[in-house]
Structures are given as C-alpha cells and as structure tokens.
C-alpha cells in the first residue's frame, strides 16, 4: 500500500459510498409496495410487471424484497377470512366491505406478519409500520383505527394464534375479490 492510499480519510470513504448506487433490500419500502399492489389489484386488473416498472423506473436505490412480497401476497389472500374474523371480533361496527381499503390493508399486512410469515418480525415494529402506512395513504382517523385494532389483537395474540388454523369458510366477505 502506498502512502497515497494510506491518506484516504473517512470523508473520502463516505463520498465513495454516497456516489455508488448500492441496491439494498428495504423491508419498509417493500411493505409500501405490497400495500400499493394489493390496493391496485383490489380495484382493477393489474399487470404486475408494468406496475413495478412504472413504480420503480430505475429511480429507487433499493431492491424489492421479492421473497417477502411473494410470501405476503399468498398469506393475505389465503387467510383473509381469518383476518375478517378478527375485524368482526375487535371492530364489530366496521364492515370490511364498506371500510376503505386504506384502512383494511395495513391491518391485513400486520396480521399476516404477526401470525403467518416465516420470518419473525417484532410485533411492535410491525404495528408501527402498519400505522405509518395508514398515515401515508389515508388520514389521522385511519391511523387511530389501525392502531386501536392492532394493539387489541397484539394484547390477545396468544389466544388468537390458537384459532388461526380454524375453518373460516362461513365468512363470505372479501375486499380482495378481484385478486382471488
């Protein structure tokens, strides 16, 4: 190593890192993408490839956490009846068919992470992320509804976890009909 190379400062190293486009998988941003995909698919037909191309268009500096997205899509679609059962138990005044998807989907994402995803994600982290998604895509009232439901469910997690594999085929409501 020459003297010239020994004199590289921390600032020089930081400049190299900042000027290099490093693609890192980002769970927080992947959650937002998941929300947007589910929302779009619930409203109309969606070409996933075109959606992602238009969403990213090579301007983002992170990779999509594709394994997370694939697993979450399957979990949310397959377990929607369980999620609706939770809504009925903890928010009986709300009808998921009449609620805004902006309120429902953050709860679905959190429930999928808490009860079914193979990777362990701390419950409070997941709640904060779901509330953040509700704030970004709706308003303060959505934040309050989402936070209230999730904290109630979090408190009763062990009891609910025992019921997640029960038969919920009697539940016919769905806000994800177009996806199924």
Beta strands, then each sheet from edge to edge (+ up, - down):
strand 1: 24-25
strand 2: 62-63
sheet 1: 1+ 2+
end
